[in-house]
Amino acid sequence: MTSRLFASGVLLLLGPTAWRSQMLQLHQASFILWFILMTVHVLGHLGDMALSPTKDWARRSRRLGRVRERGDS
């Protein structure tokens, strides 16, 4: 989808002026579709992102615990 958006933008800039209105509509439609898909993609990763800090904290705590155990002996 990103490549379609990019290609339509390049054609809009470099294409013949006779195609300008069709290329503009294609580019606008590509952007709207790209934005919707990117929003769904980002929202799909919100759950992973919400769990990430707790996973990092738990991993860091375990690592620090092992270091303290080695230091005590």
N, CA, C, O and CB atoms as a CASP TS submission, in Angstrom:
PFRMAT TS
TARGET T0000
AUTHOR 0000-0000-0000
METHOD Language model
MODEL 1
PARENT N/A
ATOM      1  N   MET     1       0.822  -1.187   0.000  1.00  0.00           N
ATOM      2  CA  MET     1       0.000   0.000   0.000  1.00  0.00           C
ATOM      3  C   MET     1       0.870   1.257   0.000  1.00  0.00           C
ATOM      4  O   MET     1       0.551   2.238  -0.672  1.00  0.00           O
ATOM      5  CB  MET     1      -0.937  -0.005   1.204  1.00  0.00           C
ATOM      6  N   THR     2       1.964   1.224   0.753  1.00  0.00           N
ATOM      7  CA  THR     2       2.855   2.378   0.786  1.00  0.00           C
ATOM      8  C   THR     2       3.441   2.629  -0.596  1.00  0.00           C
ATOM      9  O   THR     2       3.583   3.776  -1.020  1.00  0.00           O
ATOM     10  CB  THR     2       3.979   2.168   1.816  1.00  0.00           C
ATOM     11  N   SER     3       3.781   1.548  -1.299  1.00  0.00           N
ATOM     12  CA  SER     3       4.354   1.716  -2.638  1.00  0.00           C
ATOM     13  C   SER     3       3.325   2.311  -3.602  1.00  0.00           C
ATOM     14  O   SER     3       3.684   3.099  -4.476  1.00  0.00           O
ATOM     15  CB  SER     3       4.866   0.365  -3.177  1.00  0.00           C
ATOM     16  N   ARG     4       2.057   1.943  -3.451  1.00  0.00           N
ATOM     17  CA  ARG     4       1.007   2.523  -4.308  1.00  0.00           C
ATOM     18  C   ARG     4       0.874   4.023  -4.024  1.00  0.00           C
ATOM     19  O   ARG     4       0.742   4.822  -4.951  1.00  0.00           O
ATOM     20  CB  ARG     4      -0.362   1.802  -4.076  1.00  0.00           C
ATOM     21  N   LEU     5       0.909   4.395  -2.765  1.00  0.00           N
ATOM     22  CA  LEU     5       0.818   5.806  -2.397  1.00  0.00           C
ATOM     23  C   LEU     5       2.008   6.578  -2.962  1.00  0.00           C
ATOM     24  O   LEU     5       1.847   7.663  -3.521  1.00  0.00           O
ATOM     25  CB  LEU     5       0.751   5.965  -0.863  1.00  0.00           C
ATOM     26  N   PHE     6       3.202   6.008  -2.810  1.00  0.00           N
ATOM     27  CA  PHE     6       4.409   6.655  -3.319  1.00  0.00           C
ATOM     28  C   PHE     6       4.357   6.792  -4.843  1.00  0.00           C
ATOM     29  O   PHE     6       4.644   7.857  -5.390  1.00  0.00           O
ATOM     30  CB  PHE     6       5.656   5.863  -2.900  1.00  0.00           C
ATOM     31  N   ALA     7       3.984   5.695  -5.525  1.00  0.00           N
ATOM     32  CA  ALA     7       3.932   5.710  -6.990  1.00  0.00           C
ATOM     33  C   ALA     7       2.905   6.722  -7.498  1.00  0.00           C
ATOM     34  O   ALA     7       3.161   7.428  -8.473  1.00  0.00           O
ATOM     35  CB  ALA     7       3.598   4.311  -7.527  1.00  0.00           C
ATOM     36  N   SER     8       1.760   6.795  -6.851  1.00  0.00           N
ATOM     37  CA  SER     8       0.753   7.762  -7.303  1.00  0.00           C
ATOM     38  C   SER     8       1.239   9.192  -7.087  1.00  0.00           C
ATOM     39  O   SER     8       0.925  10.080  -7.880  1.00  0.00           O
ATOM     40  CB  SER     8      -0.581   7.540  -6.564  1.00  0.00           C
ATOM     41  N   GLY     9       1.999   9.419  -6.024  1.00  0.00           N
ATOM     42  CA  GLY     9       2.561  10.754  -5.797  1.00  0.00           C
ATOM     43  C   GLY     9       3.600  11.114  -6.838  1.00  0.00           C
ATOM     44  O   GLY     9       3.650  12.250  -7.310  1.00  0.00           O
ATOM     45  N   VAL    10       4.439  10.137  -7.201  1.00  0.00           N
ATOM     46  CA  VAL    10       5.448  10.383  -8.236  1.00  0.00           C
ATOM     47  C   VAL    10       4.768  10.649  -9.572  1.00  0.00           C
ATOM     48  O   VAL    10       5.152  11.571 -10.292  1.00  0.00           O
ATOM     49  CB  VAL    10       6.420   9.183  -8.357  1.00  0.00           C
ATOM     50  N   LEU    11       3.762   9.850  -9.907  1.00  0.00           N
ATOM     51  CA  LEU    11       3.029  10.088 -11.159  1.00  0.00           C
ATOM     52  C   LEU    11       2.322  11.441 -11.146  1.00  0.00           C
ATOM     53  O   LEU    11       2.229  12.104 -12.178  1.00  0.00           O
ATOM     54  CB  LEU    11       2.006   8.970 -11.398  1.00  0.00           C
ATOM     55  N   LEU    12       1.833  11.845  -9.997  1.00  0.00           N
ATOM     56  CA  LEU    12       1.176  13.144  -9.882  1.00  0.00           C
ATOM     57  C   LEU    12       2.176  14.267 -10.161  1.00  0.00           C
ATOM     58  O   LEU    12       1.847  15.256 -10.817  1.00  0.00           O
ATOM     59  CB  LEU    12       0.550  13.315  -8.478  1.00  0.00           C
ATOM     60  N   LEU    13       3.395  14.103  -9.658  1.00  0.00           N
ATOM     61  CA  LEU    13       4.416  15.137  -9.864  1.00  0.00           C
ATOM     62  C   LEU    13       5.014  15.121 -11.270  1.00  0.00           C
ATOM     63  O   LEU    13       5.230  16.172 -11.875  1.00  0.00           O
ATOM     64  CB  LEU    13       5.522  14.968  -8.851  1.00  0.00           C
ATOM     65  N   LEU    14       5.278  13.918 -11.784  1.00  0.00           N
ATOM     66  CA  LEU    14       6.031  13.813 -13.030  1.00  0.00           C
ATOM     67  C   LEU    14       5.193  13.442 -14.252  1.00  0.00           C
ATOM     68  O   LEU    14       5.672  13.511 -15.383  1.00  0.00           O
ATOM     69  CB  LEU    14       7.106  12.810 -12.863  1.00  0.00           C
ATOM     70  N   GLY    15       3.959  13.054 -14.023  1.00  0.00           N
ATOM     71  CA  GLY    15       3.113  12.619 -15.132  1.00  0.00           C
ATOM     72  C   GLY    15       2.632  13.787 -15.971  1.00  0.00           C
ATOM     73  O   GLY    15       2.805  14.950 -15.606  1.00  0.00           O
ATOM     74  N   PRO    16       2.029  13.457 -17.097  1.00  0.00           N
ATOM     75  CA  PRO    16       1.494  14.514 -17.977  1.00  0.00           C
ATOM     76  C   PRO    16       0.389  15.307 -17.279  1.00  0.00           C
ATOM     77  O   PRO    16      -0.360  14.776 -16.459  1.00  0.00           O
ATOM     78  CB  PRO    16       0.950  13.900 -19.288  1.00  0.00           C
ATOM     79  N   THR    17       0.312  16.561 -17.617  1.00  0.00           N
ATOM     80  CA  THR    17      -0.691  17.417 -16.985  1.00  0.00           C
ATOM     81  C   THR    17      -2.112  16.982 -17.327  1.00  0.00           C
ATOM     82  O   THR    17      -3.040  17.282 -16.577  1.00  0.00           O
ATOM     83  CB  THR    17      -0.481  18.863 -17.404  1.00  0.00           C
ATOM     84  N   ALA    18      -2.299  16.284 -18.440  1.00  0.00           N
ATOM     85  CA  ALA    18      -3.633  15.802 -18.808  1.00  0.00           C
ATOM     86  C   ALA    18      -4.144  14.767 -17.804  1.00  0.00           C
ATOM     87  O   ALA    18      -5.354  14.595 -17.654  1.00  0.00           O
ATOM     88  CB  ALA    18      -3.611  15.197 -20.221  1.00  0.00           C
ATOM     89  N   TRP    19      -3.238  14.085 -17.123  1.00  0.00           N
ATOM     90  CA  TRP    19      -3.615  13.046 -16.143  1.00  0.00           C
ATOM     91  C   TRP    19      -3.755  13.606 -14.731  1.00  0.00           C
ATOM     92  O   TRP    19      -4.124  12.880 -13.808  1.00  0.00           O
ATOM     93  CB  TRP    19      -2.580  11.921 -16.142  1.00  0.00           C
ATOM     94  N   ARG    20      -3.466  14.882 -14.562  1.00  0.00           N
ATOM     95  CA  ARG    20      -3.347  15.453 -13.217  1.00  0.00           C
ATOM     96  C   ARG    20      -4.579  15.205 -12.341  1.00  0.00           C
ATOM     97  O   ARG    20      -4.430  14.818 -11.182  1.00  0.00           O
ATOM     98  CB  ARG    20      -3.101  16.938 -13.319  1.00  0.00           C
ATOM     99  N   SER    21      -5.766  15.413 -12.855  1.00  0.00           N
ATOM    100  CA  SER    21      -6.962  15.262 -12.014  1.00  0.00           C
ATOM    101  C   SER    21      -7.183  13.799 -11.626  1.00  0.00           C
ATOM    102  O   SER    21      -7.552  13.511 -10.488  1.00  0.00           O
ATOM    103  CB  SER    21      -8.204  15.805 -12.747  1.00  0.00           C
ATOM    104  N   GLN    22      -6.959  12.871 -12.570  1.00  0.00           N
ATOM    105  CA  GLN    22      -7.107  11.453 -12.224  1.00  0.00           C
ATOM    106  C   GLN    22      -6.030  11.004 -11.240  1.00  0.00           C
ATOM    107  O   GLN    22      -6.307  10.237 -10.318  1.00  0.00           O
ATOM    108  CB  GLN    22      -7.052  10.589 -13.488  1.00  0.00           C
ATOM    109  N   MET    23      -4.802  11.482 -11.437  1.00  0.00           N
ATOM    110  CA  MET    23      -3.711  11.110 -10.536  1.00  0.00           C
ATOM    111  C   MET    23      -3.943  11.679  -9.130  1.00  0.00           C
ATOM    112  O   MET    23      -3.627  11.035  -8.129  1.00  0.00           O
ATOM    113  CB  MET    23      -2.362  11.609 -11.096  1.00  0.00           C
ATOM    114  N   LEU    24      -4.496  12.884  -9.071  1.00  0.00           N
ATOM    115  CA  LEU    24      -4.789  13.478  -7.769  1.00  0.00           C
ATOM    116  C   LEU    24      -5.848  12.658  -7.038  1.00  0.00           C
ATOM    117  O   LEU    24      -5.720  12.403  -5.840  1.00  0.00           O
ATOM    118  CB  LEU    24      -5.257  14.939  -7.931  1.00  0.00           C
ATOM    119  N   GLN    25      -6.892  12.245  -7.752  1.00  0.00           N
ATOM    120  CA  GLN    25      -7.919  11.407  -7.123  1.00  0.00           C
ATOM    121  C   GLN    25      -7.350  10.068  -6.681  1.00  0.00           C
ATOM    122  O   GLN    25      -7.659   9.588  -5.591  1.00  0.00           O
ATOM    123  CB  GLN    25      -9.086  11.183  -8.085  1.00  0.00           C
ATOM    124  N   LEU    26      -6.511   9.457  -7.532  1.00  0.00           N
ATOM    125  CA  LEU    26      -5.870   8.192  -7.179  1.00  0.00           C
ATOM    126  C   LEU    26      -4.980   8.362  -5.956  1.00  0.00           C
ATOM    127  O   LEU    26      -4.989   7.527  -5.052  1.00  0.00           O
ATOM    128  CB  LEU    26      -5.050   7.656  -8.359  1.00  0.00           C
ATOM    129  N   HIS    27      -4.219   9.438  -5.934  1.00  0.00           N
ATOM    130  CA  HIS    27      -3.319   9.692  -4.804  1.00  0.00           C
ATOM    131  C   HIS    27      -4.107   9.937  -3.513  1.00  0.00           C
ATOM    132  O   HIS    27      -3.734   9.429  -2.456  1.00  0.00           O
ATOM    133  CB  HIS    27      -2.412  10.900  -5.106  1.00  0.00           C
ATOM    134  N   GLN    28      -5.169  10.694  -3.592  1.00  0.00           N
ATOM    135  CA  GLN    28      -5.991  10.952  -2.409  1.00  0.00           C
ATOM    136  C   GLN    28      -6.647   9.676  -1.901  1.00  0.00           C
ATOM    137  O   GLN    28      -6.673   9.426  -0.696  1.00  0.00           O
ATOM    138  CB  GLN    28      -7.060  11.998  -2.721  1.00  0.00           C
ATOM    139  N   ALA    29      -7.173   8.870  -2.812  1.00  0.00           N
ATOM    140  CA  ALA    29      -7.787   7.603  -2.411  1.00  0.00           C
ATOM    141  C   ALA    29      -6.745   6.664  -1.812  1.00  0.00           C
ATOM    142  O   ALA    29      -7.018   5.971  -0.833  1.00  0.00           O
ATOM    143  CB  ALA    29      -8.477   6.933  -3.612  1.00  0.00           C
ATOM    144  N   SER    30      -5.542   6.642  -2.406  1.00  0.00           N
ATOM    145  CA  SER    30      -4.462   5.804  -1.880  1.00  0.00           C
ATOM    146  C   SER    30      -4.078   6.254  -0.471  1.00  0.00           C
ATOM    147  O   SER    30      -3.830   5.427   0.406  1.00  0.00           O
ATOM    148  CB  SER    30      -3.229   5.853  -2.813  1.00  0.00           C
ATOM    149  N   PHE    31      -4.033   7.565  -0.263  1.00  0.00           N
ATOM    150  CA  PHE    31      -3.671   8.075   1.063  1.00  0.00           C
ATOM    151  C   PHE    31      -4.719   7.682   2.098  1.00  0.00           C
ATOM    152  O   PHE    31      -4.375   7.250   3.198  1.00  0.00           O
ATOM    153  CB  PHE    31      -3.509   9.604   1.027  1.00  0.00           C
ATOM    154  N   ILE    32      -5.983   7.829   1.755  1.00  0.00           N
ATOM    155  CA  ILE    32      -7.048   7.489   2.709  1.00  0.00           C
ATOM    156  C   ILE    32      -6.984   6.006   3.068  1.00  0.00           C
ATOM    157  O   ILE    32      -7.078   5.639   4.239  1.00  0.00           O
ATOM    158  CB  ILE    32      -8.442   7.840   2.124  1.00  0.00           C
ATOM    159  N   LEU    33      -6.825   5.165   2.060  1.00  0.00           N
ATOM    160  CA  LEU    33      -6.724   3.727   2.315  1.00  0.00           C
ATOM    161  C   LEU    33      -5.472   3.400   3.122  1.00  0.00           C
ATOM    162  O   LEU    33      -5.525   2.594   4.051  1.00  0.00           O
ATOM    163  CB  LEU    33      -6.717   2.949   0.993  1.00  0.00           C
ATOM    164  N   TRP    34      -4.344   4.021   2.772  1.00  0.00           N
ATOM    165  CA  TRP    34      -3.093   3.817   3.513  1.00  0.00           C
ATOM    166  C   TRP    34      -3.271   4.235   4.981  1.00  0.00           C
ATOM    167  O   TRP    34      -2.837   3.526   5.890  1.00  0.00           O
ATOM    168  CB  TRP    34      -1.931   4.622   2.857  1.00  0.00           C
ATOM    169  N   PHE    35      -3.909   5.386   5.203  1.00  0.00           N
ATOM    170  CA  PHE    35      -4.102   5.880   6.565  1.00  0.00           C
ATOM    171  C   PHE    35      -4.972   4.926   7.380  1.00  0.00           C
ATOM    172  O   PHE    35      -4.678   4.664   8.547  1.00  0.00           O
ATOM    173  CB  PHE    35      -4.734   7.275   6.539  1.00  0.00           C
ATOM    174  N   ILE    36      -6.026   4.414   6.781  1.00  0.00           N
ATOM    175  CA  ILE    36      -6.906   3.463   7.481  1.00  0.00           C
ATOM    176  C   ILE    36      -6.131   2.198   7.841  1.00  0.00           C
ATOM    177  O   ILE    36      -6.186   1.731   8.979  1.00  0.00           O
ATOM    178  CB  ILE    36      -8.140   3.106   6.608  1.00  0.00           C
ATOM    179  N   LEU    37      -5.415   1.654   6.872  1.00  0.00           N
ATOM    180  CA  LEU    37      -4.650   0.427   7.134  1.00  0.00           C
ATOM    181  C   LEU    37      -3.553   0.650   8.169  1.00  0.00           C
ATOM    182  O   LEU    37      -3.325  -0.211   9.019  1.00  0.00           O
ATOM    183  CB  LEU    37      -4.035  -0.097   5.839  1.00  0.00           C
ATOM    184  N   MET    38      -2.875   1.787   8.110  1.00  0.00           N
ATOM    185  CA  MET    38      -1.820   2.079   9.076  1.00  0.00           C
ATOM    186  C   MET    38      -2.412   2.256  10.477  1.00  0.00           C
ATOM    187  O   MET    38      -1.803   1.839  11.462  1.00  0.00           O
ATOM    188  CB  MET    38      -1.039   3.345   8.658  1.00  0.00           C
ATOM    189  N   THR    39      -3.585   2.867  10.571  1.00  0.00           N
ATOM    190  CA  THR    39      -4.251   3.028  11.860  1.00  0.00           C
ATOM    191  C   THR    39      -4.617   1.677  12.455  1.00  0.00           C
ATOM    192  O   THR    39      -4.407   1.439  13.645  1.00  0.00           O
ATOM    193  CB  THR    39      -5.502   3.895  11.712  1.00  0.00           C
ATOM    194  N   VAL    40      -5.168   0.786  11.622  1.00  0.00           N
ATOM    195  CA  VAL    40      -5.497  -0.560  12.096  1.00  0.00           C
ATOM    196  C   VAL    40      -4.231  -1.287  12.545  1.00  0.00           C
ATOM    197  O   VAL    40      -4.242  -1.980  13.562  1.00  0.00           O
ATOM    198  CB  VAL    40      -6.217  -1.368  10.991  1.00  0.00           C
ATOM    199  N   HIS    41      -3.151  -1.134  11.800  1.00  0.00           N
ATOM    200  CA  HIS    41      -1.877  -1.769  12.138  1.00  0.00           C
ATOM    201  C   HIS    41      -1.356  -1.272  13.493  1.00  0.00           C
ATOM    202  O   HIS    41      -0.971  -2.068  14.349  1.00  0.00           O
ATOM    203  CB  HIS    41      -0.836  -1.496  11.034  1.00  0.00           C
ATOM    204  N   VAL    42      -1.351   0.036  13.670  1.00  0.00           N
ATOM    205  CA  VAL    42      -0.847   0.616  14.933  1.00  0.00           C
ATOM    206  C   VAL    42      -1.744   0.206  16.102  1.00  0.00           C
ATOM    207  O   VAL    42      -1.243  -0.166  17.163  1.00  0.00           O
ATOM    208  CB  VAL    42      -0.772   2.171  14.835  1.00  0.00           C
ATOM    209  N   LEU    43      -3.055   0.271  15.919  1.00  0.00           N
ATOM    210  CA  LEU    43      -3.965  -0.132  16.996  1.00  0.00           C
ATOM    211  C   LEU    43      -3.809  -1.608  17.334  1.00  0.00           C
ATOM    212  O   LEU    43      -3.998  -2.007  18.483  1.00  0.00           O
ATOM    213  CB  LEU    43      -5.414   0.160  16.606  1.00  0.00           C
ATOM    214  N   GLY    44      -3.468  -2.413  16.345  1.00  0.00           N
ATOM    215  CA  GLY    44      -3.233  -3.830  16.593  1.00  0.00           C
ATOM    216  C   GLY    44      -2.024  -4.081  17.468  1.00  0.00           C
ATOM    217  O   GLY    44      -1.954  -5.113  18.135  1.00  0.00           O
ATOM    218  N   HIS    45      -1.072  -3.166  17.484  1.00  0.00           N
ATOM    219  CA  HIS    45       0.133  -3.320  18.308  1.00  0.00           C
ATOM    220  C   HIS    45       0.010  -2.656  19.675  1.00  0.00           C
ATOM    221  O   HIS    45       0.934  -2.760  20.481  1.00  0.00           O
ATOM    222  CB  HIS    45       1.325  -2.749  17.581  1.00  0.00           C
ATOM    223  N   LEU    46      -1.085  -1.987  19.958  1.00  0.00           N
ATOM    224  CA  LEU    46      -1.237  -1.326  21.260  1.00  0.00           C
ATOM    225  C   LEU    46      -1.217  -2.330  22.411  1.00  0.00           C
ATOM    226  O   LEU    46      -0.657  -2.046  23.470  1.00  0.00           O
ATOM    227  CB  LEU    46      -2.540  -0.525  21.296  1.00  0.00           C
ATOM    228  N   GLY    47      -1.820  -3.496  22.213  1.00  0.00           N
ATOM    229  CA  GLY    47      -1.811  -4.517  23.263  1.00  0.00           C
ATOM    230  C   GLY    47      -0.401  -4.974  23.575  1.00  0.00           C
ATOM    231  O   GLY    47      -0.046  -5.124  24.744  1.00  0.00           O
ATOM    232  N   ASP    48       0.411  -5.198  22.549  1.00  0.00           N
ATOM    233  CA  ASP    48       1.808  -5.582  22.762  1.00  0.00           C
ATOM    234  C   ASP    48       2.564  -4.476  23.480  1.00  0.00           C
ATOM    235  O   ASP    48       3.376  -4.734  24.369  1.00  0.00           O
ATOM    236  CB  ASP    48       2.491  -5.906  21.426  1.00  0.00           C
ATOM    237  N   MET    49       2.287  -3.250  23.082  1.00  0.00           N
ATOM    238  CA  MET    49       2.982  -2.121  23.682  1.00  0.00           C
ATOM    239  C   MET    49       2.596  -1.951  25.151  1.00  0.00           C
ATOM    240  O   MET    49       3.428  -1.550  25.966  1.00  0.00           O
ATOM    241  CB  MET    49       2.680  -0.842  22.907  1.00  0.00           C
ATOM    242  N   ALA    50       1.357  -2.250  25.491  1.00  0.00           N
ATOM    243  CA  ALA    50       0.918  -2.119  26.874  1.00  0.00           C
ATOM    244  C   ALA    50       1.606  -3.155  27.765  1.00  0.00           C
ATOM    245  O   ALA    50       1.871  -2.882  28.936  1.00  0.00           O
ATOM    246  CB  ALA    50      -0.607  -2.268  26.965  1.00  0.00           C
ATOM    247  N   LEU    51       1.896  -4.330  27.228  1.00  0.00           N
ATOM    248  CA  LEU    51       2.557  -5.376  28.013  1.00  0.00           C
ATOM    249  C   LEU    51       4.069  -5.214  28.055  1.00  0.00           C
ATOM    250  O   LEU    51       4.722  -5.768  28.939  1.00  0.00           O
ATOM    251  CB  LEU    51       2.215  -6.732  27.452  1.00  0.00           C
ATOM    252  N   SER    52       4.624  -4.481  27.136  1.00  0.00           N
ATOM    253  CA  SER    52       6.073  -4.352  27.026  1.00  0.00           C
ATOM    254  C   SER    52       6.751  -3.811  28.290  1.00  0.00           C
ATOM    255  O   SER    52       7.750  -4.392  28.716  1.00  0.00           O
ATOM    256  CB  SER    52       6.398  -3.460  25.874  1.00  0.00           C
ATOM    257  N   PRO    53       6.263  -2.730  28.912  1.00  0.00           N
ATOM    258  CA  PRO    53       6.952  -2.232  30.109  1.00  0.00           C
ATOM    259  C   PRO    53       6.973  -3.255  31.249  1.00  0.00           C
ATOM    260  O   PRO    53       7.973  -3.355  31.960  1.00  0.00           O
ATOM    261  CB  PRO    53       6.287  -0.953  30.589  1.00  0.00           C
ATOM    262  N   THR    54       5.898  -4.011  31.434  1.00  0.00           N
ATOM    263  CA  THR    54       5.895  -4.996  32.516  1.00  0.00           C
ATOM    264  C   THR    54       6.839  -6.142  32.201  1.00  0.00           C
ATOM    265  O   THR    54       7.481  -6.678  33.104  1.00  0.00           O
ATOM    266  CB  THR    54       4.480  -5.529  32.757  1.00  0.00           C
ATOM    267  N   LYS    55       6.933  -6.527  30.935  1.00  0.00           N
ATOM    268  CA  LYS    55       7.886  -7.578  30.567  1.00  0.00           C
ATOM    269  C   LYS    55       9.312  -7.099  30.792  1.00  0.00           C
ATOM    270  O   LYS    55      10.143  -7.849  31.305  1.00  0.00           O
ATOM    271  CB  LYS    55       7.691  -8.002  29.098  1.00  0.00           C
ATOM    272  N   ASP    56       9.606  -5.851  30.411  1.00  0.00           N
ATOM    273  CA  ASP    56      10.943  -5.303  30.635  1.00  0.00           C
ATOM    274  C   ASP    56      11.258  -5.240  32.123  1.00  0.00           C
ATOM    275  O   ASP    56      12.363  -5.581  32.544  1.00  0.00           O
ATOM    276  CB  ASP    56      11.066  -3.907  30.009  1.00  0.00           C
ATOM    277  N   TRP    57      10.295  -4.809  32.910  1.00  0.00           N
ATOM    278  CA  TRP    57      10.513  -4.691  34.340  1.00  0.00           C
ATOM    279  C   TRP    57      10.769  -6.069  34.955  1.00  0.00           C
ATOM    280  O   TRP    57      11.675  -6.221  35.775  1.00  0.00           O
ATOM    281  CB  TRP    57       9.307  -4.014  35.013  1.00  0.00           C
ATOM    282  N   ALA    58       9.984  -7.064  34.567  1.00  0.00           N
ATOM    283  CA  ALA    58      10.155  -8.410  35.105  1.00  0.00           C
ATOM    284  C   ALA    58      11.501  -8.984  34.676  1.00  0.00           C
ATOM    285  O   ALA    58      12.187  -9.612  35.483  1.00  0.00           O
ATOM    286  CB  ALA    58       9.008  -9.329  34.643  1.00  0.00           C
ATOM    287  N   ARG    59      11.884  -8.781  33.436  1.00  0.00           N
ATOM    288  CA  ARG    59      13.168  -9.289  32.949  1.00  0.00           C
ATOM    289  C   ARG    59      14.324  -8.621  33.692  1.00  0.00           C
ATOM    290  O   ARG    59      15.287  -9.287  34.074  1.00  0.00           O
ATOM    291  CB  ARG    59      13.303  -9.053  31.428  1.00  0.00           C
ATOM    292  N   ARG    60      14.229  -7.311  33.895  1.00  0.00           N
ATOM    293  CA  ARG    60      15.285  -6.576  34.586  1.00  0.00           C
ATOM    294  C   ARG    60      15.365  -7.017  36.051  1.00  0.00           C
ATOM    295  O   ARG    60      16.461  -7.125  36.600  1.00  0.00           O
ATOM    296  CB  ARG    60      15.036  -5.050  34.492  1.00  0.00           C
ATOM    297  N   SER    61      14.220  -7.272  36.688  1.00  0.00           N
ATOM    298  CA  SER    61      14.210  -7.699  38.086  1.00  0.00           C
ATOM    299  C   SER    61      14.882  -9.068  38.226  1.00  0.00           C
ATOM    300  O   SER    61      15.674  -9.288  39.142  1.00  0.00           O
ATOM    301  CB  SER    61      12.760  -7.750  38.629  1.00  0.00           C
ATOM    302  N   ARG    62      14.560  -9.978  37.312  1.00  0.00           N
ATOM    303  CA  ARG    62      15.184 -11.305  37.373  1.00  0.00           C
ATOM    304  C   ARG    62      16.678 -11.193  37.176  1.00  0.00           C
ATOM    305  O   ARG    62      17.447 -11.859  37.870  1.00  0.00           O
ATOM    306  CB  ARG    62      14.582 -12.243  36.317  1.00  0.00           C
ATOM    307  N   ARG    63      17.105 -10.358  36.235  1.00  0.00           N
ATOM    308  CA  ARG    63      18.532 -10.207  35.967  1.00  0.00           C
ATOM    309  C   ARG    63      19.227  -9.603  37.183  1.00  0.00           C
ATOM    310  O   ARG    63      20.311 -10.054  37.551  1.00  0.00           O
ATOM    311  CB  ARG    63      18.765  -9.328  34.716  1.00  0.00           C
ATOM    312  N   LEU    64      18.634  -8.600  37.812  1.00  0.00           N
ATOM    313  CA  LEU    64      19.231  -7.995  39.000  1.00  0.00           C
ATOM    314  C   LEU    64      19.264  -8.989  40.160  1.00  0.00           C
ATOM    315  O   LEU    64      20.214  -8.996  40.943  1.00  0.00           O
ATOM    316  CB  LEU    64      18.454  -6.732  39.404  1.00  0.00           C
ATOM    317  N   GLY    65      18.243  -9.821  40.275  1.00  0.00           N
ATOM    318  CA  GLY    65      18.211 -10.823  41.325  1.00  0.00           C
ATOM    319  C   GLY    65      19.347 -11.805  41.179  1.00  0.00           C
ATOM    320  O   GLY    65      19.962 -12.184  42.175  1.00  0.00           O
ATOM    321  N   ARG    66      19.641 -12.228  39.968  1.00  0.00           N
ATOM    322  CA  ARG    66      20.746 -13.158  39.728  1.00  0.00           C
ATOM    323  C   ARG    66      22.077 -12.501  40.050  1.00  0.00           C
ATOM    324  O   ARG    66      22.966 -13.147  40.606  1.00  0.00           O
ATOM    325  CB  ARG    66      20.737 -13.648  38.274  1.00  0.00           C
ATOM    326  N   VAL    67      22.228 -11.245  39.716  1.00  0.00           N
ATOM    327  CA  VAL    67      23.479 -10.537  40.003  1.00  0.00           C
ATOM    328  C   VAL    67      23.667 -10.410  41.509  1.00  0.00           C
ATOM    329  O   VAL    67      24.783 -10.570  42.004  1.00  0.00           O
ATOM    330  CB  VAL    67      23.489  -9.137  39.337  1.00  0.00           C
ATOM    331  N   ARG    68      22.601 -10.127  42.244  1.00  0.00           N
ATOM    332  CA  ARG    68      22.698 -10.003  43.700  1.00  0.00           C
ATOM    333  C   ARG    68      23.025 -11.351  44.333  1.00  0.00           C
ATOM    334  O   ARG    68      23.797 -11.414  45.290  1.00  0.00           O
ATOM    335  CB  ARG    68      21.387  -9.446  44.285  1.00  0.00           C
ATOM    336  N   GLU    69      22.442 -12.435  43.805  1.00  0.00           N
ATOM    337  CA  GLU    69      22.742 -13.751  44.351  1.00  0.00           C
ATOM    338  C   GLU    69      24.198 -14.093  44.162  1.00  0.00           C
ATOM    339  O   GLU    69      24.813 -14.644  45.076  1.00  0.00           O
ATOM    340  CB  GLU    69      21.871 -14.810  43.707  1.00  0.00           C
ATOM    341  N   ARG    70      24.769 -13.795  43.034  1.00  0.00           N
ATOM    342  CA  ARG    70      26.185 -14.064  42.785  1.00  0.00           C
ATOM    343  C   ARG    70      27.066 -13.206  43.671  1.00  0.00           C
ATOM    344  O   ARG    70      28.116 -13.658  44.128  1.00  0.00           O
ATOM    345  CB  ARG    70      26.528 -13.822  41.318  1.00  0.00           C
ATOM    346  N   GLY    71      26.654 -11.981  43.916  1.00  0.00           N
ATOM    347  CA  GLY    71      27.448 -11.078  44.736  1.00  0.00           C
ATOM    348  C   GLY    71      27.436 -11.463  46.203  1.00  0.00           C
ATOM    349  O   GLY    71      28.389 -11.150  46.917  1.00  0.00           O
ATOM    350  N   ASP    72      26.380 -12.139  46.687  1.00  0.00           N
ATOM    351  CA  ASP    72      26.282 -12.510  48.086  1.00  0.00           C
ATOM    352  C   ASP    72      27.150 -13.706  48.432  1.00  0.00           C
ATOM    353  O   ASP    72      27.512 -13.874  49.596  1.00  0.00           O
ATOM    354  CB  ASP    72      24.857 -12.802  48.437  1.00  0.00           C
ATOM    355  N   SER    73      27.498 -14.546  47.455  1.00  0.00           N
ATOM    356  CA  SER    73      28.213 -15.780  47.791  1.00  0.00           C
ATOM    357  C   SER    73      29.696 -15.625  47.841  1.00  0.00           C
ATOM    358  O   SER    73      30.409 -16.591  48.113  1.00  0.00           O
ATOM    359  CB  SER    73      27.883 -16.835  46.823  1.00  0.00           C
TER
END
